[in-house]
Amino acid sequence: MTFAPSSSVAEPRGRFLPLVLISLALMAGALATSGCKPRFTPVTVVETHFFQSPVVLSMGAGSPEELQVAATLASSEIRRLERVFNPLNPDGGLYQLNETRSITDSELYPILERAYQVSQLTNGGLNIFMGYLERAYGFDKRFPRPPDRSAVRELLLPLRRASIQFVPDDYQMKMPNDAFAISLTGIEEAYTADQALAHLVFAGISNAMVQVGPHVACGGSPDGLGWPISVRDPVSGETAVRLFVENSGVAIASINDQAYTFRDSTYYNHLDPTTGRPARSLRSVTVVAPSCELAGGLARGIFVMNPEDGLRLLNDLPEIDGIILDSEGGITISDSLFIWIGK
């Protein structure tokens, strides 16, 4: 199965908007694997947000003017995508699809089509039809509480018949009824990271990294040794594995994602579509893939799978690698992933 990278962009869209923050910083990188020599590489860091998720743009060498233009261009794209993916924006494609059940949208079409392919790869672990169930858990509310069992059962029934029709001639998407709602379950963050990175590259900053929440899109690194990314145990908070990544996407799905506690139980937004409850067999899944969008979809899908099937999928897919932390904190790593273990 072939996936088209989502991080390429022929021409940037949107208008220039003011940056939330821009500062020149010295970024102390992780220890290099050879000789454990510290790496200190000058990187310009810009911080903004995508909905409620923090966004960090890390850019390598460039003149102040080039960096300012690149960061402004990427930030403008992030603001545009907020409007596209806002489920409450009547002009956004996601809102229109869930309301009208049939739309034509050349940008949303390939995103949903690729997500549907990942759903098939993960045996339904990634399910884009769980919008109503996610809303019932109130992950986006200030004072959330889980639905009762009868409500969960009622919301699960339509998922057995949920479907979407893709009409490639005009980028049309059709859904048969209003018994379910589309949710990208974090893929919108990963896609935004890819697009923001593509806009930095378009502006001439090829050595760059964009992090949107737990999703990271990596271009070239300033020192050629890869961007250091720490994978932490979500229970202890300690670094379990450190990656060095270039020209790839990284996504982490964990029990800390949109998590809340209600009556001594923790709920997080990785719902098992067979039970309607949060999947409990894993602590986190990290996926490295050619695009952040693909990594994000696979990470969420594998999180719901059992560890053995998830690892088998990681090893079977070309150019895909990953790390699985089980419920006891055990670490399983795909066969060809380059890592550094330790603090």
N, C-alpha and C positions, 0 to 999 in steps of 0.2 A: 504494500500500500504506500502511495507516495503522498507526502504532505508538502504543500508549497509554503516556504517560509513567509511569515507575516511581517518580518522586520524590514522588508524592502519597500522603498517609497520612491516613486519617480519624481514627484514634485510635492513639496510641503503644502498642506492646507491650513486655513485659519489665518488670523491676524496676530500681529505682535501684541503681547500684553505685558504689563509690568511684572517683574519677578517678585516673589515673596521674600527671598533672601539670596544674596550671592556673596561669597567670601573666598579669598585665596587662602588655602590651608596646606600644611605639610601632612600628607597622609602616611602614617607609619604602617607599612604593610606587614603581612604575616612573615614568619621566619622562612627563608628559603630552605628547601630540603637538603641542599648540599652544603654541609658545614654549618648549618643553622645560623648563617650570617643575616643580620637584620637588613630589611629593605626599607629605605626611606625615599619615597618618590613624590615630587611636587605634583599635587593634583588640586584643581579648582573644584570646589564643592558648592552645589546649589541645592537648597532645600525648598520644597513646595509640598503639595498634597494632591491626592486624587480621591475625591469624596472624603472619607475619614482616614484614609491610609496615608502614611508619610511617604514622600517621594524624595529620593536623593539622586541628583545628577552628578557624577564624578567624571571630570574631564582632564585629559592630559595636556601636553604643551600646546600653547597657542597665544597669540597676542591678546591683551585685554579686550580689544575690540572684537576679535574673532570669537572669544569665549562668550562675550556678552550677547552677540548676535545668535550664536548657537544655542545658548541657554534660553534666550527669549523665544526662539523658534520652537524648541522642544516644549517649553512651558505653555505656549499657545496651543500646541497640539494636544497637550494633556487637558487643557480647559475645553477644547472642542470635543474630545472623547467623553468628558464628563456629561456633556449634553446628549451625546449619542446614546450612552448607556444608562442614563438616569431613568429608572422605571417610573418616575412620576412626571417626566417631561413629555408633554403631548407631542412635541416636535421630534422626539427621539425615536429611533428605529425600534428599540426594544419595547417601549411603551406602545407604539402603534401595532406591532405584531401581536402583543397580548390582548389589545383591545379590539382590533379589527379582524384578527385571525388570518389575514392575508395581506401581505405587503410586497412591494418591490424595492429592494435596497441592495445596491452593489457592494457596500462595505459589510453589512451585517451577514449577508448571504454566505460568503466563504468562511466567516468565523463560525457560524452555526453548522455549516456542512462539515468543517474539520472537527468540531466538537462532537458531532454525531458519529464520525469515524472513530474517535477516541472512545466513545461510549461502547461501540462494538468491540474494540480491542480489549477493553477492560470488563467485558461481559456485563455491561450495565452499571459498573461501579461509578462511572461518571454518568449522571442522569440530568439532562438539561430541562426536564419537564417538572421539576420539583419546586417551582416558584411558590405555589400556594402552601406547600408543606413548610418551606423555609420561613415564609411569613408567619405561619402559625406558631413557630418557635420564637418569633419576635427578636431575631438576632440583630435587627436594626433599630430596636426600641431602647429607650432609656431604662425601663424596668421590665425586662423580658421574663416570661415564664413559659414552660413547655406546655403543649397541648395534652389533654388527657388521652387515654388509650382509644376511646371510641372516636375521638376526632381524628387521631392518626389513622385508624382503620378506614375511616370515611375518605380521607384524603389520598390514601394509597390505592384505593380501588380504580380511579381513573388512570393511574400510571400504567396499568396493565394494557390499556388500549391507546395510550398516548402515542402520537406519531406526528411527523411533519413531512410535507412533500416539498421537494426542491425542484424548481423549474429553471434549468440553467439558461434557457434562451434569453430570458429577461430578468434574471436574478430574483425570481419570485419565490416566496415561501408561503405555504398554506397549511393551516391546522384545521382538523375536522370539527372541533367543538370548543367550548369554553370551560371544559371540566378541569383543565390543567393550565399552568402558566410557565413560560420559558424563564429559566434563570441560568445565567452563565457561570454561577458558582465560583467566582474568582478569576475566570478566564479573561474577563474584561481588564483586570489589573495586569495580567501577563501580556495581553495584546497591547495595552497602553505602554508598557515598558519597551516592547519591541519597536513600537512606532516612535516613541520619544528618542530611542537610540538611533533609529534611522534618520530622524531629523537632525541629530547632532552630527552624524556622518555626512549628511547632505550639506551641512554648513562647514564641512572641512575638519571636524574633530573626530577622527577615526579611532583614537585611543580613548574610549569612554565606556562608562558603565551606568546603567539606570536601574535603580531599585524602586519598585512600587510594592509596598507591603512586603510579603514573603517571596516576591517574584523579582528576579534579577536578569536583565539583558546585558550581556557583556560583549563589547567590541574588542579591539586590540588593547593590550595593556601597555602602559608607558615604558616599562622595563623589559617587556617581552617574556616575562615569566608567569603571566596570568594574574588575574584579579583574585586576591585572597578572599574566600568566602567560608565563614565558620558555620558548621552545622551543630547546633546545640541540642542537648537533651532537654525537651520541654518541661520535664519534671525537675531535674536538678539545676538546669540553667548552665551547666558546664559544657564546654566544647567537646563534642564526641569525635568529630572528623573535620578536617580543614581541606578545602578544595582550592585549586588554582585554575582559573577558567579564563579562556579567551574565545571570542567569536562563537559563543553559545549562550543558551538560556538556561537558567537554574530556577527551580520552583520548589518550595517546601510547604507541604501540607502537614499540620500538626494539631494536637489536641488544644493548642492555645488559640486557634483561629476562631474569632468571634465567640469566645467562650464566656459562659456565665454560670454561676452557681445558684441553684434553687433547691431549698430544703435538703442541703448537704449532698446534692448530686450535681455533677458538672455536665453541662451541655455545650457542644461545639458544632460548628456548621460543616460537618462531614457526615451526612445522613446516609444510612444504608437504605437503598430504595426497596429492599425486601422487607424490612422491619419498620421503617420510618423513624428509627432511633439512631443516635450517633453510633458510628462503628467503634468498637471497643478493643479490637485485637492489636492495634498499633499505637505508638506514640507519635511517630512522624514518618513521612516519606519525602525524600529529596530526589529530584529527577534532573538530569543534565541532558539537554536535547539541542538540536540545531536552532530552534527558536524558543523563546520564553513561553509563548502561547502553547506550544506543544508540550513543553515541560509542565506547565500549569495544569493542563487537562489530564495528563498522565498521572501526575502526583495525586490529584484529587481522586481519580478513578482507582489507582492502586491502593490508596488508603483504605478503601472499602473492601478490597479483596483480602483473602488470607495471605500471609507472608510468602508461602511457597509459590503460589500462583503469581503473586506480584513480582517476585524475583525471577521466575521463569520468563515472564513477559519482558522484563528489563534486559535479560540476556538474549532473548530472541529478536528483539527489534534492533535493526542496524542504526548506529550512531546515537544510541540511547543508553544511558547509564544511570545508576541511582544507588541510594542508600536507604535501608529500611531499619527503623528502630522499633522493636516490638514492645508489647505492653510491660515487659519486665526490664526494658532498657538494653536488651541484646541488639547488637549491630550486625546487619547483613549487608554485604556490598556486592554489586554486580561485578562480573569477571574482569572487565577491562577499564575500570575507573581508576584514575590516578589520584591518590589521596595522601594526606599526611595525618596520622593519628597521634593525638596527644594535645596537651594544653599549649 
